[in-house]
Structures are given as C-alpha cells and as structure tokens.
Amino acid sequence: MTIFSRLVGATFVALVALAGGAAYAEDGPGTLIVVQSAEPVGLDAMQNNLQHSLNVAFNIEDRLFEPLEDGSVAPGLSASWEFPDDTTLVVKLKPGLTFHNGEPVNAEAVRYSYERLLSADLASPHAGRMQQIEAVSVIDDLTVEFKTKAPFAPILHLMSYYFPIVPPVATAAVTKEEFNQAPIGAGPYKLESWTHGGDIVLTAFDGYWAGRPAYDKVIFRTIPEESARVASFLTGESHIIEGVSVRSQATIDKSGKGTLTDSMGVMPYVGLNTLKGPLADQRVRQAVNYGVNRALIKAALFNDRGMLAAGPISPRTFGADLALEAYPYDVEKAKALLAEAGLPDGFETKLSYPTNMTQVQEQAQAIAADLDKIGVKVTLEPLDRAVMWEKYKNKEHEMYIYWWDDNPEPDRYVYSLFNSNSRDYYYKNAETDALLDKGRSTLNRDERAKIYGEIDRKLYEEAPWIFLYIIPETYAVAPSVDYVGRRDGFLLAQFAKPAAAN
C-alpha cells in the first residue's frame, strides 16, 4: 500500500513539521521550520487564494468549522449548528473565546466578517463562494443565523475554508493592505513578524479553542530553488519542505534523513472542445481516451504513484462512482471509433498547456506521441500562464491541459467546470446543468451521493476530457516530526507534535 492510498481513508490528520535535534529548547518543544517554494503575497485569508499564502494565513485566522477529509466538517469556532429548514443555518459559537488582541469571538464578529468578505472594497477572491448566502443575522451574543437563496448543500464545506472570522475593531482600524500584512485572528498561532524576503515567525496562542499548540514557534521560510530546498532539508536546516519533485523524492528516500508524506491530490486532465470541430463528436472524444496510455505515463513520470481517473470526479471525492474503471489503452478500439465518426485517417489538432504546471511538458509529449498512433496529429502549444488563461476564457483551445485539486466536495470543482451557468466554455448540456443544480441543493448526504454518481457516469460516457490521473503533492518530513499530509494540502501547525521516541 502506498502512502497515497493510506491517506484515502484518513479523516483528520496531523500536519507540519517540528524542529530537528538542536532546535529543541530545554523548557519547551522548540521551533518548527517549514520551507515553501514561494513567499506569500499576503497573510489575510480573505484576500488571498494562493496555497503559499493560505498555508500561513490558516494558522493565524480560524473559521467556524474544521474541514474533514470526507467533505464533512467538525466544530471550529462553532460549538454546534443546525438547519431549521432548507434555507436556514443557525450556528452556536463556543463561549469565552477571544481573538489574539483580546476582542471577543462572538456573533457580531461573524456578521462583520461576512460583510467584509462580500464587500466590493475588499474584492475577495472567495466572495463568489459565499454568494448563495443572502442574509446574516445576530440572534444573540453567541448565535448567528445564515439565510441562503436556495438550499445549498456545500455551505458548511465552503465556510470551513473560505470564511475566516476576524476581530471587527482591529480590522476596521487599519487599511485592507495593512491587515493583509499583519492580520489578527483566533487561530492557533499569532503573527510575531514578517520580514519580506525573509522569515515569517508565528508564536503559539494560549487562548486557542483546541488548546495551546505543541510548538512554541513556527517559522515559514521561502527557498524558490528546489535543489536548495532539498539541501536545507538534508542538512537539518529545515524540517518540512514542499515542492518535492519525483527526482528529489528518490534522493530523500535514499538519504535516510527524512520521510515523504502525500497531501493534496492534483488532478491533471486534457480538456476537449466539445462545441466545434472533430471533438464535438462523442465517439471522437471516447477515441482519444482509448488512445492515451495514462497508466504508462503515470508509471514513467510519477513513479507510478497516485491513481488513475476514471471520470471527472476523483475517486477520493464524495459521490464518485467507484465502480467506474479508467478507459483502457486500446489503439484498435480508438481507430474503430474514429472510423465510425467518419475520420478513418484521423485529424489534426493543437494541445495547449501552461508552462508553469509541474512536469507538463513531459505529459504533453507523451500524450501527443500516443495520439499519433491512432492517427491524431497533435501540435504542442506551450503558453505562459496568463496567455493560457486568456485563451481558455476566450474559448480558443481545441485540446488543453489543466488541473484541479481533487477536493473532497464535488460541487467545488464539478459545478465550476461543467455547469454552463458557471464558466460555459467548452461543454454545455442542459441535463448536466440540472443534475449539478440538484446536487448542490440536496441536503441529504446519501441522496447527494447518488446524484454525483449519476453525474460521474454521464460525463464518463460523454468524455468532455481525456481523463488522466490523480497525483499527490509530496512533502519531506524530518525524522523528529509526527506529520501526515492533510487531504487539503494546507500546512496547519496545530496538528503537529513531536515524534515518539524509539
């Protein structure tokens, strides 16, 4: 069993590293040093959506709910919640909590935070995820009520990530830019200092609702070059590093100076323009799925780690139809489908991809070589990230490689990518729209699972993508660290603890 497969069944796992050897202080657990490949843009979770920023921000600012690995939630700042009806959510807060500056965590702070999140001035990248909420009311000091425009099943999951609670007085007293550089929250760690281009230093918050975290101090450090990150790890100067390629994984494995742990799954896919050209024919789309040896690519480029994708919903995502099997590699089947579609000699197309994506060049070359064997002549088009996105939005791609994290909540990505009322770029189907709307408005979990299973099967047949694989992001961890990668990939230091002595 691989590290990645063991992670599938976990529900709420520990994260982040602890300082090695000499980093222990005699009177405390010491300092945790985490190295990232990019420096955060800002530290306010409301204003940022990049992983490197949120890795730090989520240690400072807390939310009402804690996300679990199966897409459900546990209490965070909240003590309990209920749905009195299909469009009302009532949340009770834990009593006696404060923010880092001493302000109370109460219903007014929740209401203020919601209005700030949705404000035009803040222009939060997460505002759209909360737009199903039409009103927030303070019932009493510890009770807040949310009203949604319609039944909205993903509300708890989305709030567990994208609705941080901030102190009203301190937040309103500074500009959004100032707060982004020095936020105040109710999370397990307080910001001590941030030297741009240098370290971000966090210190433990004694008043954290789950108890004081195990480590007195957490340092986030930035080392952009992978070779330098790995060197810092192997020499004991850092205790957890992210951005570890397949080649570096082998180096760390052989060194005996650390372990590897898998985290968030990245789901690359080849999007197909189903609205025009040869790929408008479902038989052609199925043919190119049969024509790609995804299993061999996964083995060759990713040391056979991860899992194959049968359809658009990751097998690790709630509601996926686990009975679906990935399209097998079958050249003759692919050629027969092309001939049936009136293309016995194949066709020419262009495969676009963003150059910032991990190992994308190798993947594109392998996919093109496979498709050539069934008569599909592929021209590769590597593009800068910004150009790729503009061409994507303008519906200029024929075939394109993109990726999504395999989020535990299916609405998080399936609705965004396949509902024509969302992006409406390369796929449009009224029946799918109706199913996706039904999936997000059905509150019963078992019924939701059936709906997403139907969506998974439907899109498997229609093949709007070449379904590829789910590859885990991998972190290296020092031997002195008790750390298992979280399903969501975030570096949440409150779940770290010293490794047990041998």
C-alpha positions in Angstrom: 0.0 0.0 0.0 1.4 3.4 -1.0 1.5 6.5 1.3 -1.1 8.0 -1.0 -3.6 5.1 -0.7 -3.3 5.0 3.1 -4.2 8.7 3.0 -7.6 8.0 1.3 -9.1 6.6 4.5 -7.9 9.3 6.9 -10.3 11.8 8.2 -8.5 14.4 10.2 -4.7 14.1 10.1 -1.7 15.8 11.6 0.3 18.3 9.7 3.5 20.3 9.6 7.0 19.8 11.0 8.8 20.2 14.1 12.4 21.4 14.6 15.0 18.7 14.5 17.6 17.9 17.1 19.2 21.0 18.4 16.1 23.1 17.8 14.5 21.8 21.0 14.7 24.2 23.9 15.2 22.7 27.3 11.9 24.2 28.6 9.7 23.6 25.6 9.1 21.8 22.3 11.1 24.3 20.3 10.7 25.7 16.9 9.1 24.3 13.7 10.8 25.3 10.4 8.7 25.0 7.3 10.2 25.8 3.8 8.0 26.8 0.9 8.9 27.4 -2.7 7.2 30.8 -2.9 6.7 33.7 -0.5 3.1 34.5 0.4 1.6 37.6 -1.3 -0.3 38.4 1.9 -1.5 36.8 5.1 -5.2 37.6 5.3 -7.1 34.5 4.2 -9.9 36.7 2.9 -7.7 38.5 0.4 -5.6 35.5 -0.9 -6.2 32.3 -2.7 -2.6 31.1 -3.4 -1.6 28.0 -1.5 1.6 29.5 -0.1 -0.3 32.4 1.3 -3.1 30.3 2.8 -0.6 27.9 4.3 0.4 30.7 6.7 -2.9 32.5 6.9 -4.9 29.5 8.1 -2.6 29.2 11.1 -3.5 32.8 12.1 -7.2 33.1 11.2 -9.7 30.5 12.2 -13.1 29.5 10.8 -16.4 28.3 12.2 -15.8 24.8 11.0 -12.9 22.4 10.6 -12.9 20.6 7.2 -12.7 16.8 7.3 -11.3 14.5 4.7 -14.7 13.1 3.5 -16.1 16.6 2.8 -17.9 16.9 6.0 -17.0 19.3 8.9 -16.2 19.3 12.6 -16.6 22.2 15.1 -14.1 25.0 14.9 -15.0 28.3 16.5 -18.6 26.9 16.5 -19.9 24.7 19.2 -22.9 23.4 17.2 -25.1 24.1 14.2 -28.5 23.1 12.8 -30.6 23.6 9.7 -34.2 24.5 11.0 -35.2 24.5 7.3 -33.6 24.0 3.9 -32.5 27.6 3.6 -31.5 28.4 7.2 -28.3 27.6 9.0 -28.1 28.5 12.7 -24.6 28.4 14.3 -23.8 28.5 18.0 -20.3 29.7 18.9 -18.1 28.4 21.7 -18.3 30.6 24.7 -15.3 32.6 26.1 -13.2 32.7 23.0 -11.1 35.7 22.1 -9.1 36.9 19.1 -5.3 37.4 19.5 -5.9 41.0 20.5 -8.4 40.2 23.2 -11.6 41.1 21.3 -14.4 38.5 21.9 -15.2 35.9 19.2 -19.0 36.5 19.1 -21.9 36.6 16.7 -21.2 40.3 15.8 -17.7 39.3 14.7 -19.2 36.6 12.4 -21.6 39.1 10.9 -18.9 41.7 10.4 -16.6 39.1 8.8 -19.3 38.1 6.4 -20.0 41.6 5.3 -16.3 42.3 4.9 -15.8 39.1 2.8 -18.6 40.2 0.4 -17.6 43.9 0.3 -16.7 45.4 -3.1 -13.8 47.2 -1.4 -12.1 44.1 -0.3 -12.7 42.3 -3.6 -12.1 38.9 -2.0 -11.3 36.0 -4.4 -13.6 33.9 -2.2 -16.7 36.2 -2.3 -18.3 34.2 -5.1 -18.3 31.1 -3.0 -20.5 32.8 -0.4 -23.0 34.5 -2.8 -25.6 31.8 -2.1 -25.9 33.4 1.4 -28.3 36.4 1.2 -28.5 37.4 4.9 -26.6 37.0 8.1 -28.4 37.9 11.4 -27.2 38.1 15.0 -29.7 36.2 17.2 -27.8 36.7 20.5 -24.2 37.1 21.5 -23.2 33.6 20.6 -25.8 32.7 17.9 -25.8 33.7 14.3 -28.2 32.8 11.5 -27.4 32.4 7.8 -30.2 32.6 5.2 -29.4 31.1 1.7 -31.2 32.0 -1.5 -32.0 28.3 -2.1 -31.0 25.0 -0.4 -27.2 24.9 -0.7 -25.5 21.7 0.4 -21.9 22.7 0.1 -22.3 25.7 2.5 -20.5 24.0 5.5 -17.6 22.8 3.5 -17.1 26.1 1.7 -17.3 28.0 5.0 -14.7 25.7 6.6 -12.1 27.1 4.2 -13.2 30.4 2.8 -14.9 32.2 5.7 -12.3 33.3 8.2 -13.6 35.2 11.3 -11.7 38.4 12.1 -11.9 40.9 15.0 -14.2 43.9 14.0 -12.5 46.7 15.9 -8.9 45.9 15.0 -9.7 45.1 11.4 -11.7 48.2 10.8 -8.9 50.4 12.4 -6.4 49.6 9.5 -6.5 49.5 5.8 -7.0 46.2 4.0 -3.4 46.4 2.8 -2.2 46.8 6.4 -4.3 43.9 7.6 -3.0 41.7 4.7 0.5 42.3 6.0 -0.3 41.8 9.7 -3.6 40.0 10.3 -5.2 39.2 13.6 -7.3 36.1 14.1 -8.3 33.5 16.6 -6.2 30.7 15.2 -3.6 28.6 17.0 -0.7 30.9 16.1 -0.2 34.7 16.3 1.9 36.6 13.8 5.1 37.8 15.5 6.9 39.2 12.5 7.2 39.1 8.7 10.3 40.2 7.1 9.6 40.4 3.3 12.1 38.2 1.5 12.9 36.6 4.9 11.1 34.6 7.6 7.5 34.7 8.8 7.5 34.0 12.5 4.4 32.7 14.3 4.1 32.2 18.1 1.6 29.9 19.9 -1.7 31.4 21.1 -2.5 30.3 24.6 -6.2 31.0 24.1 -6.8 28.7 21.2 -10.1 26.8 21.5 -8.5 23.4 21.0 -5.7 24.1 23.5 -2.2 25.5 23.2 -0.5 24.1 20.1 2.5 21.8 20.7 5.2 24.1 19.3 6.1 27.5 20.7 7.1 28.9 17.4 6.6 28.2 13.7 8.9 29.7 11.1 7.8 29.8 7.4 10.8 30.3 5.1 11.0 30.7 1.3 13.5 28.9 -0.9 12.4 29.1 -4.5 15.1 26.7 -5.9 14.2 23.1 -5.4 17.8 21.9 -5.1 18.4 24.5 -2.3 15.2 23.4 -0.5 16.3 19.8 -0.6 19.8 20.7 0.6 18.3 22.7 3.5 16.3 19.6 4.5 19.1 17.1 4.2 21.4 19.3 6.3 18.8 19.6 9.0 18.2 23.4 8.5 14.5 22.8 7.7 12.1 20.2 9.0 9.4 20.1 6.3 9.6 21.2 2.7 7.1 21.3 -0.1 7.5 21.2 -3.8 9.4 17.9 -3.9 9.7 16.5 -7.4 9.9 12.8 -8.3 13.6 13.0 -8.7 14.1 14.7 -5.3 11.8 12.2 -3.7 14.2 9.5 -4.7 17.1 11.4 -3.3 15.4 11.9 0.1 14.3 8.3 0.2 17.9 7.1 -0.3 19.3 9.6 2.2 17.6 8.1 5.2 17.3 11.6 6.6 13.6 12.0 6.3 10.3 10.6 5.1 7.9 11.5 2.4 4.2 12.2 3.0 1.5 12.8 0.5 -1.0 15.6 0.7 -3.5 17.2 -1.7 -4.1 15.3 -4.9 -3.6 17.2 -8.2 -5.8 16.0 -11.0 -4.4 16.9 -14.4 -6.8 16.5 -17.4 -6.9 17.2 -21.1 -9.9 19.4 -21.7 -11.7 18.9 -25.1 -13.6 21.5 -27.0 -16.9 19.6 -27.3 -18.7 22.5 -29.1 -16.9 22.5 -32.5 -14.6 20.6 -34.7 -13.9 16.8 -34.6 -14.1 16.8 -30.8 -17.8 17.8 -31.0 -18.4 14.1 -31.7 -18.7 12.0 -28.6 -17.1 9.0 -30.5 -14.0 11.0 -31.2 -13.7 12.1 -27.6 -14.0 8.5 -26.5 -11.4 7.5 -29.1 -8.8 9.9 -27.7 -9.5 8.5 -24.3 -8.8 5.0 -25.5 -5.7 6.3 -27.4 -3.8 7.6 -24.3 -1.8 5.1 -22.2 -2.4 7.0 -19.0 -1.2 4.1 -16.8 2.2 4.1 -18.6 2.5 7.9 -18.3 1.8 7.7 -14.6 4.3 5.0 -14.1 7.1 6.7 -16.2 6.7 10.3 -15.0 5.4 9.9 -11.4 7.0 6.6 -10.2 3.5 5.0 -10.5 2.3 7.0 -7.5 -1.3 8.2 -7.3 -4.3 6.7 -9.1 -6.0 6.7 -12.5 -9.0 8.9 -13.1 -12.0 7.0 -14.5 -14.2 10.1 -14.8 -14.2 13.8 -13.9 -14.8 13.1 -10.2 -11.8 11.9 -8.3 -12.1 8.5 -6.6 -11.3 10.4 -3.3 -14.1 12.8 -3.8 -17.5 12.4 -2.1 -20.1 11.0 -4.6 -17.7 9.5 -7.1 -18.9 6.2 -8.7 -16.1 3.9 -7.6 -17.4 1.1 -10.0 -16.2 3.1 -13.0 -12.9 1.9 -14.5 -10.5 4.1 -16.3 -10.6 3.9 -20.1 -8.1 1.1 -21.1 -5.4 1.8 -23.6 -6.8 0.3 -26.8 -5.4 1.5 -30.1 -7.7 -0.6 -32.2 -10.8 0.5 -30.3 -9.7 4.1 -30.8 -9.2 3.7 -34.5 -12.6 2.0 -34.9 -14.4 4.8 -33.1 -12.6 7.4 -35.3 -13.6 5.5 -38.5 -17.2 5.2 -37.2 -17.2 9.0 -36.8 -16.1 9.5 -40.4 -12.4 10.1 -39.6 -10.6 6.9 -40.6 -7.4 8.8 -41.2 -7.6 10.7 -38.0 -7.4 14.5 -37.8 -5.1 17.4 -36.8 -5.4 19.3 -33.6 -3.5 21.5 -31.1 -2.7 20.7 -27.5 -2.2 23.8 -25.4 -0.7 23.8 -21.9 0.6 26.3 -19.2 4.3 26.1 -18.8 4.1 26.7 -15.0 2.4 23.3 -14.4 4.6 20.6 -12.9 6.1 18.1 -15.4 3.6 19.4 -18.0 6.0 19.3 -21.0 6.7 15.6 -20.4 3.0 14.8 -20.1 2.1 16.7 -23.2 4.8 15.0 -25.3 3.7 11.6 -24.1 0.0 12.3 -24.8 0.8 13.6 -28.3 3.0 10.5 -29.0 0.2 8.2 -28.0 -2.4 10.0 -30.1 -0.2 9.9 -33.1 -0.5 6.1 -33.1 -4.3 6.4 -33.7 -3.9 9.0 -36.4 -4.4 12.1 -34.4 -1.6 14.6 -35.3 -1.0 16.9 -32.3 0.8 20.2 -32.4 2.0 21.2 -29.0 1.4 24.8 -27.8 3.2 25.7 -24.6 1.9 29.0 -23.2 2.7 31.5 -20.4 0.1 31.1 -17.6 -1.6 34.4 -18.3 -1.8 33.8 -22.0 -3.1 30.3 -21.4 -5.9 31.6 -19.2 -7.0 34.3 -21.6 -7.2 31.8 -24.5 -9.1 29.5 -22.2 -11.7 32.1 -21.3 -12.0 33.1 -24.9 -12.7 29.5 -26.0 -9.7 29.4 -28.3 -8.4 26.0 -27.2 -9.0 22.7 -29.1 -7.3 20.4 -26.5 -5.7 21.8 -23.4 -4.1 20.5 -20.3 -5.2 22.0 -17.0 -5.5 20.6 -13.5 -7.7 20.9 -10.4 -7.1 19.7 -6.8 -9.3 16.7 -6.1 -11.3 18.4 -3.5 -13.5 16.2 -1.2 -16.6 18.3 -2.0 -17.7 17.6 -5.7 -19.5 20.9 -6.1 -16.2 22.7 -5.5 -14.9 21.7 -9.0 -17.5 19.8 -10.9 -20.1 22.6 -10.8 -17.4 25.2 -11.7 -16.1 23.3 -14.7 -19.3 21.7 -16.2 -22.3 23.8 -15.3 -23.0 26.2 -18.3 -24.2 28.8 -15.9 -20.7 28.9 -14.4 -17.9 29.0 -17.0 -19.7 27.9 -20.1 -16.5 27.5 -22.1 -16.1 24.1 -23.8 -19.0 22.0 -22.6 -22.8 22.7 -22.4 -25.5 20.2 -21.6 -28.9 21.1 -20.0 -29.3 17.7 -18.4 -25.9 18.0 -16.7 -26.8 21.6 -15.5 -30.0 20.2 -13.9 -28.1 17.4 -12.2 -25.4 19.8 -10.9 -28.1 22.2 -9.6 -29.9 19.2 -7.9 -26.6 18.1 -6.3 -25.9 21.4 -4.7 -29.5 21.8 -3.5 -30.0 18.3 -2.0 -29.1 18.4 1.7 -29.5 14.7 2.4 -25.9 13.3 2.1 -27.0 9.8 0.8 -29.2 11.3 -1.9 -26.4 13.7 -2.9 -24.0 10.8 -3.3 -26.4 9.2 -5.8 -26.7 12.4 -7.8 -23.0 12.8 -8.1 -22.6 9.2 -9.0 -25.0 9.8 -11.9 -23.1 12.8 -13.0 -19.8 10.9 -12.9 -21.3 8.1 -15.1 -22.8 10.6 -17.5 -19.6 12.6 -18.1 -17.6 9.4 -18.3 -19.7 8.5 -21.4 -19.7 12.0 -22.9 -15.9 12.3 -22.3 -15.5 16.1 -22.3 -12.0 15.4 -21.0 -9.2 12.9 -21.6 -9.3 11.6 -18.0 -5.8 11.1 -16.7 -4.7 10.5 -13.1 -4.6 12.0 -9.6 -1.0 12.7 -8.5 -0.3 13.6 -4.8 1.7 16.6 -3.8 4.5 15.4 -1.7 6.3 16.8 1.3 9.5 15.8 3.0 9.4 15.5 6.8 12.3 15.3 9.3 12.5 12.0 11.4 11.7 14.0 14.6 8.4 15.0 13.2 5.0 13.3 13.7 3.4 14.6 10.5 1.0 13.2 7.9 0.0 15.3 4.9 -3.5 16.7 5.0 -6.0 15.9 2.3 -6.4 19.6 1.5 -2.7 20.3 1.4 -2.6 23.1 4.0 0.2 23.4 6.5 -1.8 23.6 9.7 0.7 23.6 12.6 -1.8 22.9 15.3 -1.9 19.2 14.3 1.8 18.7 14.6 3.5 17.0 17.6 6.9 15.6 18.4 7.6 12.1 17.0 7.6 9.5 19.7 11.0 8.3 20.9 12.1 5.0 19.6 
